[in-house]
Amino acid sequence: MEFPTRYELAETLRRVQEAEARLEGLPELHHVLSSVGKVEAILGQSSEGVYLAQILLKFSERTEREITIDDIMDQVRARMEGFPDAIVGVSRPSMIGGQATPVELEISGERLDTLDALVLKAHQFSEAMPGILDPDTSVRAGKPEIRILPRRAVLSDLGMSAVPLGMALRANLEGIKAGTYKRGARSYDIVVKLAEQQGKDQVREFQLPGTDGHPLVLTNVSRIVETEMPIQIIRKDKRRLAKLYAQLDERRLPLGTAVSQISALLDDQVGLPPGYDYAFAGTYEFMAEGQAGLGEAGLLSIVLVVLTLAAILESFRQPAIILVTIPLALIGTTWALAFAGESFSIFVIMGIVMMMGIVVNNAILIMDQFNTHVQQGIPRHKAMIAAACERFRPIVMITLAAVLGMLPLALGSGIGAEMRTGVGIASAGGILVSGVLTLIVMPILYDLCTRKMAEGPPA
């Protein structure tokens, strides 16, 4: 929860107690821990300020309750809806610690007012997107600031400089370090400060000692301007940023789809002026880096499989035909994830890389039997069909064994099963569909690729 910056600690604490009262009686709620003045973020990062607060809710483990965590979060949002004078965000802890925001859009540029306008416009459009929850921005109302600009011509006529003016103001508002008191191994600053007065009018009425011993009112020797200053200026790579944050209903909108939709929104409707760019940080940045690394691992695994098969089969054409089983497996993976309502995640991609070494086994069995028949003098077309028919039972046994072995992973419902079920579903679907389609597609594809060879002299 974020309250106005004018809040003091006691006021924030009172509002947190009001929020706790709203959250009483939530189903399966066991413990409540409230902290005021500091909000934990991902990877140990935090934001501090007396106007910030955080409430951690501990519920029953998923194996002990019927209601899902998404339903509980919906109830929390419903209870906190309309909470006055506060910006409320509801999230679950990330796997690597702290509170994570899936969508973290960064718009970079030079002028703060332009950045604020752009991110507020993006926030307005994103609110209407289905699946976007608790959208928020880094734009905040500024804090009041009093600027005192010395009238140097007047000070020069009086024989004064601006330095005593600043020192007197510091003594009035902050205090001046006059010395150090040492006691044992510790040192304490001795600060001299004028009597405290409440309100900003004391600044205008502040009196300075004149050169002739008569006091001077501050307004006679300076110009006082009341403005607003930003409470924070975010920088990254030496550029100023404005941020858009949002939670996601992952049942309706996966992270990758949300990023694509927001990117299209920025390009088509918001329209960034020259010199301004946008990027996505946080969870999506970690996901993109992980996908790039796993993509390289997948490509490397395919190259190693091709080289190994080429050495064993003494041919580059046959390994290329065997690799057709990988796209067939991806068809099954996509269908299985869509049927189960899952999306492509880092763990699913890891499962696909692992699956590449499994699905090629069926094609290897057929190709090995095919080469045996060719050595026996059987025509290639008949040899491929015979090999597919003869290897039908081993392929069915291998496929069923692999799929049944993945089912406990795919159907798991214990603690932490959310990270594992996608791997099991993707692997089981890919292996099953690849095993079925390999028996049909591989003979047809080989016949199409070797038809000219069959018409010519025997190889």
MARDRENKE-518375 format. One record per residue: x, y, z of N, C-alpha, C in turn; residue in one letter. Coordinates in steps of 0.2 Angstrom, whole numbers, padded with zeros to 4 digits, always signed. Each point is the difference from the previous one (the first is absolute). Layout:
N
XYZXYZXYZa ...
END
This chain:
459
+0004-0006+0000-0004+0006+0000+0004+0006+0000m -0002+0005-0004+0004+0006+0000-0005+0006+0001e +0002+0004+0005-0005+0005+0002+0004+0007-0002f -0004+0006+0000+0003+0006-0002+0006+0001+0004p +0005+0004-0003+0006+0001+0003+0000+0005+0006t -0006+0003+0001+0000+0004+0006-0002-0003+0006r -0001-0007-0001-0002-0004+0006+0006-0001+0005y -0001+0001+0006+0005-0002+0005+0000-0007+0003e +0004-0002+0003+0001-0007+0002-0007-0002+0004l -0002+0004+0005-0006-0002+0004-0006-0001-0005a -0001+0005-0005-0006+0000-0004+0001-0007-0004e +0006-0001-0003+0000-0006-0004-0002-0007+0004t +0003+0000+0006-0002-0005+0005-0007-0001+0001l -0004+0005+0001-0007+0000+0001-0003-0002-0006r +0002+0002-0006-0003-0003-0006+0001-0007-0001r +0006-0003+0001+0001-0007+0000-0004-0004+0004v -0002+0003+0006-0004-0004+0005-0007+0000-0003q -0002+0005-0004-0007+0000-0003+0000-0006-0006e +0006+0000-0003+0000-0005-0006+0000-0007+0003a +0004-0001+0006-0001-0007+0003-0007-0002+0002e -0004+0005+0003-0006-0001+0002-0005-0002-0007a +0002+0003-0005-0004-0003-0006+0002-0007-0002r +0006-0002+0001+0002-0007-0002-0001-0005+0005l -0003+0002+0006-0002-0005+0005-0005-0005-0003e +0000-0006+0001-0005-0005-0002+0001-0003-0007g +0006+0001-0003+0002-0003-0006+0000-0007+0001l -0002-0004-0005+0000-0008+0001+0007-0002+0000p +0001-0005+0004+0007-0003+0001+0006+0005+0002e -0002+0005+0003+0005+0005+0002+0003-0002+0007l +0006-0001+0000+0003-0002+0007+0004+0006+0003h +0004+0003-0004+0005+0005+0003+0000+0007-0004h +0001+0005+0004+0000+0007-0003+0006+0004+0003v +0004+0002-0005+0006+0004+0002+0000+0006-0003l +0000+0006+0003+0000+0007-0003+0006+0003+0002s +0003+0004-0005+0006+0004+0000-0002+0007-0002s +0003+0005+0003-0001+0007-0002+0006+0003-0001v +0001+0004-0005+0006+0003-0002+0005-0003-0005g -0002-0006-0002+0005-0004-0004-0004-0005-0004k +0000-0001-0006-0003-0005-0005+0005-0004-0003v +0000-0007+0001+0005-0004-0003-0002-0001-0008e +0005+0000-0004-0001-0002-0007+0004-0006-0002a +0001-0001-0006+0003-0006-0003+0008+0000+0002i +0003-0005+0001+0007-0001+0001+0003+0005+0005l -0004+0000+0006+0002+0004+0006+0000+0008-0001g -0003+0002-0006+0000+0007-0001-0006+0003+0004q +0000+0006+0002-0006+0003+0004+0000+0007-0001s -0006+0002+0002-0002+0008+0000-0001+0002+0007s +0002+0005+0002-0001+0003+0007-0003+0007+0000e -0004+0001+0005-0004+0006+0001-0005-0001+0005g -0001+0005+0004-0006-0001+0005-0007+0000-0003v +0000+0001-0006-0007+0000-0003-0001-0007-0004y +0005-0005+0001-0001-0006-0003-0001-0006+0006l -0004-0005-0002-0002-0005+0004-0001-0007-0004a +0001-0005+0004-0001-0007-0003-0003-0005+0005q -0005-0003-0003-0003-0005+0004+0001-0007-0003i +0003-0005+0004+0002-0007-0003-0006-0004+0003l -0003-0004-0004-0005-0004+0002+0002-0008-0001l +0000-0004+0005+0002-0007+0000-0007-0004+0000k -0001-0004-0005-0006-0004-0001+0002-0008+0001f -0005-0004+0001+0002-0007+0000+0003-0002-0006s +0004-0006+0000+0003-0003-0006-0005-0002-0005e +0002+0000-0006-0005-0002-0005-0003-0007+0001r +0004-0005+0003-0002-0006+0001-0006-0001+0005t +0000+0006+0004-0005+0000+0006-0006+0004-0001e -0001+0003-0006-0006+0004-0002-0003-0001-0007r -0006+0001+0000-0003-0001-0007+0000+0006-0004e +0000+0006+0003+0000+0007-0004+0008+0001-0003i +0000+0002-0006+0007+0002-0003+0002+0006+0002t +0007+0001+0000+0003+0007+0002-0003+0005-0005i -0001-0001-0006-0003+0005-0004-0007+0003+0002d -0004-0005+0002-0006+0002+0003+0001+0004+0007d +0004-0002+0004+0002+0004+0006+0002+0007-0002i +0004+0001-0005+0003+0006-0002-0006+0005-0003m -0005-0004-0003-0006+0004-0002-0004+0003+0006d +0000-0004+0005-0004+0002+0006+0003+0006+0003q +0007-0001+0000+0004+0006+0004-0001+0006-0004v +0000+0000-0007-0001+0006-0004-0007+0003+0001r -0005-0005+0000-0007+0002+0001+0000+0004+0007a +0003-0003+0005-0001+0004+0007+0004+0006+0000r +0006+0001-0003+0003+0006+0000-0002+0005-0006m -0005-0002-0004-0002+0005-0005-0003+0006+0004e +0002+0006-0003-0003+0006+0003+0003+0002+0006g +0006-0003+0002+0003+0002+0006+0003+0007-0001f -0003+0005+0004+0001+0007-0001+0008+0002+0001p +0002+0005-0004+0006+0003+0001+0006-0005-0001d +0000-0005-0004+0005-0005+0000+0000-0003-0007a +0006-0002-0002+0001-0004-0006+0002-0007+0003i -0004-0005-0002+0000-0007+0002+0002-0004-0005v +0005-0004+0001+0002-0006-0005+0000-0006+0004g -0002-0006-0004-0001-0006+0003+0004-0005-0004v +0005-0003+0003+0005-0005-0004+0001-0006+0005s +0003-0005-0003+0003-0005+0003+0008+0000+0000r +0003-0003+0005+0007+0000+0000+0003-0004-0006p +0006+0003-0003+0003-0003-0005+0004-0006+0002s +0002-0005-0004+0004-0005+0001+0007+0001+0003m +0003+0006-0002+0006+0002+0002+0000+0005+0005i -0006+0001+0004+0000+0004+0006-0003+0007-0002g -0004+0003+0005-0002+0007-0001-0007+0000-0004g -0003+0006-0001-0006+0000-0004+0002+0002-0007q -0002-0003-0005+0001+0001-0007-0006+0003-0003a +0002+0004-0005-0006+0003-0005+0002-0003-0006t -0005-0004-0003+0002-0004-0007+0001+0006-0005p -0004+0005-0001+0000+0005-0005+0004+0006+0003v +0006+0001-0003+0003+0006+0002+0003+0004-0006e -0004+0004-0002+0002+0004-0006+0004+0006+0002l +0005+0001-0004+0005+0006+0001+0000+0004-0006e -0002+0007+0000+0000+0004-0005+0006+0005+0002i +0005+0001-0005+0006+0004+0002+0000+0006-0005s +0003+0005+0003+0000+0006-0004+0004+0006+0004g -0001+0006-0002+0003+0006+0003-0004+0004+0005e -0006+0002-0002-0004+0004+0003-0005-0004+0005r +0000+0002+0006-0004-0003+0005-0008+0001-0001l -0002+0006-0002-0007+0001-0002-0002-0004-0006d +0004-0001-0005-0002-0004-0006+0000-0007+0002t +0004-0003+0004+0000-0007+0002-0006-0001+0005l -0002+0004+0004-0006-0001+0004-0006+0000-0004d +0000+0005-0005-0006+0000-0005-0001-0007-0004a +0006-0002-0002+0000-0006-0004-0002-0006+0004l +0002-0001+0006-0001-0006+0004-0007+0001+0003v -0003+0006+0001-0007+0000+0002-0005-0002-0005l +0002+0002-0006-0004-0002-0006+0000-0007-0001k +0006-0003+0001+0000-0008-0001-0004-0003+0006a +0000+0003+0006-0004-0003+0005-0007+0001-0001h -0002+0005-0003-0007+0001-0002-0003-0005-0005q +0005-0002-0005-0002-0005-0005+0000-0007+0003f +0005-0001+0005+0001-0007+0003-0006-0002+0004s -0003+0005+0003-0005-0001+0005-0006-0004-0003e -0001+0001-0007-0005-0003-0003+0001-0007-0003a +0007-0002+0001+0002-0006-0003-0002-0006+0005m -0004-0005-0003-0002-0006+0005+0006-0004+0002p +0000-0001+0006+0006-0004+0003+0005+0004+0004g +0000+0007-0001+0004+0004+0003-0003+0002+0007i +0004-0001+0005-0003+0001+0007+0005+0006+0004l -0003+0004+0004+0003+0005+0004+0006+0004-0004d -0002+0003-0006+0005+0004-0003+0002+0006+0004p +0006+0002-0001+0003+0005+0004+0006+0003-0004d +0001+0006+0002+0006+0003-0003+0005+0003+0005t +0006+0002-0002+0004+0004+0004-0001+0007+0001s -0005+0003-0003-0002+0007+0000-0003+0001+0007v +0002+0005+0003-0003+0002+0007+0000+0007+0000r -0005+0003+0004+0000+0007+0001+0006+0002+0004a +0003+0006-0002+0006+0002+0003-0001+0003+0007g +0006+0000+0003+0000+0003+0007+0001+0008+0000k -0003+0003+0004+0001+0008+0000+0007+0002+0002p +0002+0005-0003+0007+0002+0000+0000+0008+0001e +0004+0002+0004+0001+0007+0001+0007+0002-0002i +0000+0004-0006+0007+0002-0002+0001+0008+0002r +0006+0001+0002+0001+0007+0003+0006+0002-0005i -0002+0005-0004+0005+0003-0005+0003+0007+0002l +0006+0000+0002+0003+0006+0003-0001+0006-0005p -0001+0006+0002+0000+0006-0004+0007+0003+0001r +0004-0002-0005+0007+0001+0001+0002+0008+0000r -0004+0004-0004+0001+0007-0001-0001+0003+0007a -0006-0002+0003-0002+0003+0007+0006-0002+0005v +0002-0006+0000+0005-0003+0005+0007+0004-0002l +0001+0002-0006+0006+0003-0001+0000+0007+0002s -0006+0004+0000-0001+0006+0003+0001+0000+0007d -0002-0005+0003+0000-0001+0008+0007-0002+0002l +0004-0002-0005+0007-0002+0002+0000-0007+0003g -0005-0004-0002-0001-0007+0002+0001-0005-0006m +0002-0006+0002+0000-0005-0005-0005-0005+0001s -0001-0005-0005-0006-0005+0001+0002-0006+0005a +0007+0000+0001+0002-0006+0005-0003+0001+0007v +0000+0006+0003-0003+0000+0007-0008-0001+0000p -0003+0002-0006-0007-0001-0001-0001-0008+0000l +0003-0004-0003-0001-0007+0000+0002-0003+0006g +0005+0002+0004+0002-0003+0006-0005+0002+0005m -0003+0006+0000-0005+0002+0005-0007-0005-0001a -0001-0001-0006-0006-0004-0002+0001-0007+0002l +0006-0003-0001+0002-0007+0002-0001+0000+0008r +0003+0005+0003-0001+0000+0008-0007+0000+0002a -0004+0003-0004-0008+0000+0002-0003-0006-0001n +0001-0003-0006-0004-0006-0002+0003-0007+0001l +0007+0000+0000+0003-0007+0000+0005+0000+0006e +0003+0006+0002+0005+0000+0005+0007-0001-0003g +0005+0003+0004+0007+0000-0003+0004-0004+0005i +0005-0004-0002+0004-0004+0004+0005+0005+0003k +0000+0000+0006+0005+0005+0004+0006-0004+0003a +0000-0007+0001+0005-0003+0003-0002-0008+0000g +0005-0003+0003-0001-0008+0001+0001-0002+0008t -0004-0003+0002+0001-0003+0007+0001-0007+0000y +0006-0002+0003+0002-0007+0000-0001-0003+0006k -0002-0006+0000-0002-0004+0006+0002-0007-0001r +0006-0002+0002+0002-0007-0001+0002-0001-0007g -0002-0005-0004+0001-0001-0007-0005+0003-0004a -0004+0004+0002-0005+0003-0004+0000+0008+0000r -0002+0003-0005+0000+0007-0001-0007+0003-0002s -0002+0005+0003-0006+0003-0001+0001+0007-0002y -0004+0002-0005+0000+0007-0003-0004+0005+0005d +0003+0006+0001-0003+0005+0004-0003+0005-0005i -0007+0000-0001-0003+0004-0005-0004+0006+0004v +0002+0006-0003-0004+0006+0003-0005+0002-0005v -0006+0001+0003-0006+0001-0004-0004+0005+0003k -0003+0005-0004-0005+0005+0003-0006-0004+0002l -0004+0004+0004-0006-0003+0003-0005-0002-0006a -0003-0006+0001-0004-0002-0006-0007+0003+0000e -0002+0002-0006-0007+0002-0001-0004-0004-0005q -0006+0000+0001-0004-0004-0005-0002+0004-0006q -0001-0003-0006-0003+0004-0006+0006+0003-0004g -0002+0001-0006+0005+0003-0005+0000+0008+0000k -0005+0003+0004+0001+0007+0000+0006+0003+0004d +0003-0005+0004+0006+0002+0004+0005+0002-0005q +0000-0003-0006+0006+0002-0005-0001+0007-0002v -0006+0002-0002-0001+0007-0002+0002+0005+0005r -0002-0002+0006+0001+0005+0006+0007-0001+0003e +0004-0004-0003+0006-0001+0003+0005+0007+0000f +0003+0001+0006+0004+0006+0000+0007-0001+0000q +0004+0004-0004+0007-0001+0000+0004+0006+0003l +0005-0001+0003+0004+0005+0003+0003+0005-0005p -0001+0006+0000+0002+0005-0005+0007+0002+0002g +0003+0004-0005+0007+0003+0002+0000+0005+0005t -0005+0004+0001+0000+0005+0005-0004-0002+0006d -0001-0007+0001-0003-0002+0006-0007-0001+0000g -0003+0003-0005-0008+0000-0001-0001-0007-0004h -0006-0003+0002-0002-0006-0003-0003+0001-0007p +0001-0005-0005-0003+0001-0006-0004-0006-0001l -0006+0001-0003-0005-0005-0002+0002-0003-0006v -0001-0007+0000+0003-0004-0006-0003+0002-0007l -0006+0002+0000-0003+0002-0006+0002+0007-0003t +0004+0004+0004+0003+0006-0002+0006-0002-0004n +0004-0005+0001+0006-0001-0003+0000-0007-0005v -0006-0003+0000+0000-0006-0005-0007+0000-0002s -0001-0004-0005-0006-0002-0004-0002-0007+0002r -0006-0001+0003-0003-0007+0002-0004-0002-0005i +0001-0006-0002-0004-0004-0006-0002-0006+0003v -0007-0002+0000-0003-0006+0002-0001-0004-0006e +0003-0006-0001-0001-0005-0005-0001-0007+0002t +0000-0004-0004+0000-0007+0001+0006-0004-0003e +0003-0005+0004+0006-0004-0003-0002-0007+0000m +0002-0004-0005-0001-0007+0000+0002-0004+0006p -0004-0005+0002+0003-0003+0006+0005-0005-0002i +0000-0002-0006+0006-0005-0002+0001+0001-0008q +0006+0000-0002+0002+0000-0007+0004-0007-0001i -0003-0004-0004+0002-0007-0002+0005+0001-0006i +0006-0003+0001+0005+0000-0006+0002-0007-0001r +0002-0002-0006+0002-0006-0002+0005+0001-0007k +0006-0002+0001+0004+0001-0006+0001+0007-0002d +0000+0004+0006+0001+0008-0001-0006+0003-0004k -0006-0003+0000-0006+0003-0003-0005+0000+0006r -0004+0005-0001-0006+0000+0005-0006-0004-0002r -0003-0003+0004-0005-0005-0001-0007+0002+0003l -0005-0002-0003-0007+0000+0003-0003-0008-0001a -0003-0002+0006-0001-0007+0000-0008-0002+0000k -0002-0005-0003-0007-0002+0000+0001-0007+0003l -0004-0002+0006+0000-0006+0003-0007-0003+0000y +0000-0007-0001-0007-0003+0000+0001-0007+0002a -0005-0003+0004-0001-0007+0001-0004-0003-0006q +0000-0007+0000-0003-0003-0006-0005-0006+0003l -0005+0000-0003-0004-0006+0001+0002-0006-0005d +0005-0004+0002+0003-0004-0005-0005-0006-0002e -0006+0000+0003-0005-0005-0003-0002+0003-0006r +0000+0006-0001-0003+0004-0006+0005+0003-0005r +0006+0002+0003+0005+0003-0004+0007-0001+0002l +0003-0005-0003+0007-0001+0001+0005+0006-0001p +0006-0001+0003+0004+0006+0000+0003+0002-0007l +0001-0005-0004+0003+0002-0006-0006+0003-0005g -0006-0002+0001-0005+0003-0004-0002+0007+0003t +0001+0001+0006-0001+0007+0003+0005+0004-0002a +0006-0002-0001+0006+0005-0002-0001+0001-0007v -0003-0005-0004-0001+0002-0007-0006+0005-0001s -0005-0001+0004-0005+0005-0001+0001+0007+0002q +0004+0000+0006+0002+0007+0002+0005+0003-0005i +0004-0004-0003+0005+0003-0005-0004+0003-0006s -0005-0004-0002-0004+0002-0006-0004+0006+0002a -0002+0001+0006-0004+0006+0003+0005+0006-0001l +0006-0001+0003+0005+0006+0000+0002+0002-0008l +0000-0005-0004+0002+0002-0007-0006+0003-0004d -0006-0002+0001-0005+0002-0004-0004+0005+0003d -0001+0000+0007-0005+0005+0003+0004+0006+0004q +0005-0002+0004+0004+0005+0004+0004+0004-0005v +0005-0004-0003+0004+0004-0005+0006+0004+0004g +0005-0003+0000+0006+0003+0004+0003+0005-0005l +0002+0006+0003+0003+0005-0004+0008-0002-0002p +0003+0003-0004+0007-0002-0001+0004+0001+0006p +0005-0004+0001+0004+0000+0006-0002-0003+0006g -0006-0003-0001-0003-0004+0006-0001-0007-0002y +0002-0005+0004-0001-0007-0001-0003-0003+0006d -0002-0007-0001-0003-0004+0005+0003-0007+0000y +0000-0003+0006+0002-0006+0001-0003-0003+0006a +0000-0007+0000-0004-0003+0006+0006-0004+0004f -0001+0002+0007+0005-0003+0005-0003-0005+0004a +0003-0001+0006-0002-0005+0005-0001-0007-0003g -0006-0003+0002-0001-0007-0002+0000-0001-0007t -0002+0004-0004+0000-0001-0008+0008+0000-0002y +0004+0004+0003+0007+0001-0002+0003-0007+0002e -0001-0003+0006+0003-0006+0002-0003-0006-0005f -0006+0001-0002-0003-0006-0004+0003+0001-0007m +0001+0006-0003+0003+0000-0006+0007-0002+0000a +0004+0002+0005+0007-0003+0000+0000-0007+0001e -0004-0003+0004-0001-0008+0001-0002-0003-0007g -0004+0003-0003-0002-0003-0007+0005+0000-0005q +0004+0006+0000+0006+0000-0005+0005-0005+0002a +0001-0001+0007+0005-0005+0001-0002-0007-0001g -0007-0002+0001-0002-0006-0001-0001-0001-0008l -0001+0005-0004+0000-0001-0007+0006-0002-0003g +0006+0003+0003+0007-0002-0002+0001-0007+0002e -0002-0002+0006+0001-0007+0002-0004-0005-0005a -0006+0002-0002-0004-0004-0004+0003-0001-0007g +0003+0006-0002+0003+0000-0007+0006-0005+0000l +0004+0001+0006+0006-0004+0001-0002-0007+0000l -0005-0002+0004-0002-0007+0000-0002-0003-0006s -0003+0004-0005-0002-0002-0006+0006-0002-0004i +0005+0005+0000+0006-0001-0004+0004-0007+0003v +0000-0001+0006+0003-0006+0003-0003-0006-0002l -0007+0000+0000-0004-0006-0003+0002-0001-0007v +0000+0005-0004+0001-0001-0007+0007-0003-0001v +0005+0003+0003+0007-0003-0001+0001-0007+0003l -0004-0001+0005+0001-0007+0003-0004-0005-0005t -0006+0002-0002-0003-0005-0005+0004+0000-0007l +0002+0005-0002+0004+0000-0006+0006-0005+0000a +0003+0000+0006+0006-0004+0001-0002-0008+0001a -0006-0001+0003-0002-0007+0001-0003-0002-0007i -0004+0004-0003-0004-0003-0006+0004+0001-0007l +0006+0004+0001+0004+0002-0006-0004+0003-0005e -0004+0005+0002-0004+0003-0005-0002+0007+0003s -0001+0005-0004-0003+0006+0002-0007+0001-0001f -0003-0004-0005-0007+0000-0002-0004-0003+0005r +0002-0006+0002-0004-0003+0005-0001+0004+0007q +0006+0003+0003-0002+0004+0006-0004+0006-0001p +0000+0003-0006-0005+0005-0002-0007-0002+0000a -0001-0006-0002-0007-0003+0000-0002-0002+0007i +0005-0002+0004-0002-0002+0007-0002+0006+0004i +0003+0006-0002-0001+0006+0004-0007+0003-0001l -0004-0003-0005-0007+0002-0001-0004-0002+0006v +0002-0004+0004-0004-0002+0006+0000+0006+0005t +0005+0004+0000+0000+0006+0005-0006+0005-0002i -0001+0002-0006-0006+0004-0001-0006-0004+0001p -0001-0006-0001-0006-0004+0002-0001+0000+0007l +0006+0000+0004-0001+0000+0007-0002+0007+0003a +0002+0005-0004-0002+0007+0002-0008+0001-0001l -0002-0004-0005-0008+0001-0001-0003-0003+0006i +0002-0006+0002-0003-0003+0006+0001+0004+0006g +0006+0003+0001+0001+0005+0006-0005+0006+0000t -0001+0003-0006-0004+0005+0000-0008-0002+0001t -0002-0005-0002-0007-0002+0001-0001-0002+0007w +0005-0003+0003-0001-0002+0007+0000+0006+0005a +0004+0005-0001+0000+0006+0004-0006+0003-0001l -0003+0001-0006-0006+0003-0002-0006-0003+0004a +0000-0007-0001-0005-0004+0003+0000+0001+0008f +0006+0000+0003+0000+0001+0007+0000+0007+0003a +0000+0005-0005-0001+0007+0002+0007+0002+0003g +0006-0003-0002+0006+0003+0002+0003+0004-0005e +0006+0003+0001+0003+0004-0005+0008-0002+0000s +0003+0003-0005+0007-0002+0000+0004+0004+0005f +0004-0003+0004+0004+0003+0005+0007-0003+0000s +0004+0003+0004+0007-0002+0000+0000-0008+0001i -0004-0002+0005+0001-0008+0002-0003-0004-0006f -0005+0003-0004-0003-0004-0006+0006+0000-0005v +0003+0005-0001+0006+0000-0005+0005-0004+0002i +0002-0001+0006+0005-0005+0002-0003-0007-0001m -0006-0001+0001-0003-0007-0002+0000-0001-0007g +0000+0005-0004+0000-0001-0007+0007-0002-0003i +0005+0003+0003+0007-0001-0001+0002-0007+0002v -0003-0002+0006+0001-0007+0002-0003-0005-0005m -0006+0002-0002-0004-0005-0004+0003-0001-0007m +0004+0004-0002+0003-0001-0007+0004-0006+0000m +0003-0002+0005+0004-0006+0000-0004-0006+0001g -0007+0001+0001-0004-0006+0001-0004-0002-0006i -0003+0005-0003-0004-0001-0006+0003-0002-0006v +0007+0001-0001+0003-0003-0006+0002-0007+0001v -0001-0003+0006+0001-0008+0000-0005-0004-0004n -0006+0002-0001-0005-0003-0004+0002+0000-0007n +0003+0005-0003+0002+0001-0007+0006-0004-0001a +0005+0000+0005+0006-0004+0000-0002-0008-0001i -0005-0002+0004-0002-0007-0001-0002-0002-0007l -0004+0005-0003-0003-0002-0006+0006+0001-0005i +0004+0005+0000+0006+0000-0005+0005-0005+0001m +0001-0003+0006+0005-0005+0001-0003-0007-0004d -0007-0001+0001-0003-0006-0003+0000+0001-0007q -0001+0006-0003+0000+0002-0007+0007-0002-0003f +0005+0002+0003+0007-0001-0003+0001-0008+0000n -0002-0003+0005+0000-0008+0000-0003-0003-0006t -0006+0002-0001-0004-0002-0006+0004+0002-0007h +0002+0006+0000+0004+0002-0006+0006-0005-0002v +0003-0001+0006+0006-0005-0001-0002-0007-0002q -0006-0001+0001-0002-0007-0002-0003+0000-0007q +0000+0006-0003-0002+0000-0007-0007+0002-0001g -0004+0002+0005-0007+0002-0001+0000+0007-0003i -0005+0002-0004+0000+0006-0003-0002+0005+0006p +0003+0007-0002-0001+0005+0006-0007+0001+0002r -0004+0001-0005-0007+0001+0002-0003-0005+0005h +0001-0007-0002-0003-0005+0004+0004-0001+0006k +0006+0002+0000+0004-0001+0006-0002+0005+0005a -0002+0006-0002-0002+0005+0005-0007-0002+0003m -0004-0002-0004-0007-0002+0003+0001-0006+0004i +0004-0005-0002+0001-0006+0004+0003+0002+0007a +0005+0005+0000+0003+0002+0006-0004+0003+0005a -0005+0005-0003-0005+0003+0004-0005-0005+0003a -0002-0005-0004-0004-0005+0003+0003-0005+0005c +0006-0001-0001+0004-0005+0005+0002+0004+0006e +0001+0006+0000+0002+0004+0006-0006+0003+0003r -0006-0002-0002-0006+0003+0003-0001-0002+0008f +0001-0006+0001-0001-0002+0007+0006+0003+0005r +0006+0000-0002+0005+0003+0004-0001+0008+0001p -0002+0003-0005-0002+0007+0000-0005+0001+0005i -0006-0004+0000-0005+0001+0004+0002-0001+0007v +0004-0005+0001+0002-0001+0007+0005+0005+0003m +0004+0003-0004+0004+0006+0002-0004+0006+0001i -0004+0001-0004-0005+0006+0001-0004+0000+0006t -0003-0006+0001-0004-0001+0006+0004+0001+0006l +0006-0003+0000+0004+0000+0006+0002+0007+0002a +0002+0004-0005+0002+0007+0001-0006+0004+0002a -0006-0001-0003-0006+0004+0002-0002-0001+0007v -0001-0007+0001-0002-0002+0007+0005+0003+0005l +0007+0000-0002+0005+0002+0005-0001+0008+0001g -0003+0003-0005-0001+0008+0001-0006+0001+0004m -0005-0004+0000-0007+0001+0003+0001+0003+0007l +0004-0004+0004+0000+0003+0007+0002+0007+0001p +0005+0002-0005+0002+0007+0000-0005+0005-0003l -0004-0003-0005-0005+0005-0003-0006+0000+0005a -0002-0005+0004-0006+0000+0004+0002+0002+0007l +0006+0002+0002+0002+0001+0007-0004+0006+0003g -0002-0001+0006-0004+0006+0003+0003+0002+0007s +0006-0002+0001+0003+0001+0007+0003+0007+0000g +0004+0002+0005+0003+0006+0001+0005+0001-0005i +0000+0006-0004+0004+0001-0005-0001-0003-0007g -0006-0003+0000-0001-0004-0006-0001+0005-0006a -0002+0006+0001-0001+0005-0005+0006+0001-0005e +0006-0001+0003+0006+0000-0004+0001-0006-0004m -0002-0006+0002+0001-0006-0003-0005-0002-0005r -0006+0001+0001-0006-0002-0004+0001+0001-0008t +0002+0006-0001+0001+0002-0007+0005-0004-0004g +0006-0002+0004+0005-0004-0003-0003-0007-0002v -0004-0003+0005-0003-0006-0001-0005+0000-0006g -0004+0005+0000-0005+0000-0005+0003+0001-0007i +0005+0005-0001+0003+0001-0006+0004-0006-0002a +0003-0004+0004+0004-0006-0002-0005-0005-0002s -0005-0002+0004-0004-0005-0001-0004+0001-0007a -0002+0006-0001-0004+0001-0006+0005+0000-0006g +0006+0003+0000+0005-0001-0005+0002-0007-0002g +0001-0004+0005+0002-0007-0001-0005-0004-0003i -0006+0001+0002-0006-0004-0002-0002+0002-0007l +0000+0006-0002-0002+0002-0007+0006-0002-0005v +0006+0001+0003+0006-0001-0005+0000-0008-0001s -0001-0004+0005+0000-0007-0001-0006-0002-0005g -0006+0003+0000-0005-0002-0005+0002+0002-0007v +0002+0007+0000+0001+0003-0007+0006-0003-0003l +0005-0002+0004+0006-0002-0003-0001-0007-0005t -0005-0004+0003-0001-0006-0004-0004+0001-0007l -0003+0006+0000-0004+0002-0006+0004+0005-0005i +0003+0005+0003+0004+0005-0004+0006-0002-0002v +0004-0004+0004+0007-0002-0002+0000-0004-0007m -0004-0005+0000+0001-0004-0007-0002+0005-0006p -0006+0004+0001-0002+0004-0005+0006+0005-0002i +0003+0003+0005+0005+0005-0002+0006-0003-0003l +0002-0006+0003+0006-0003-0003-0002-0002-0008y -0006-0002-0001-0002-0002-0007+0001+0006-0004d -0003+0006+0002+0001+0006-0004+0007+0002-0001l +0004-0001+0005+0007+0002-0001+0004-0004-0004c -0001-0006-0001+0004-0005-0003-0004-0003-0006t -0005+0003-0003-0003-0002-0006+0004+0000-0006r +0004+0005-0001+0005+0001-0005+0005-0006+0000k +0002-0001+0006+0005-0005+0001-0003-0007-0002m -0006-0001+0002-0003-0007-0002-0001-0001-0008a -0001+0006-0003-0001-0001-0007+0007-0001-0004e +0005+0002+0003+0007+0000-0003+0003-0007+0002g +0007-0001-0001+0003-0006+0002+0000-0001+0007p -0001-0006+0003+0000-0002+0007+0006+0003+0003p -0001+0003+0006+0005+0002+0004+0004-0005+0004a 
END
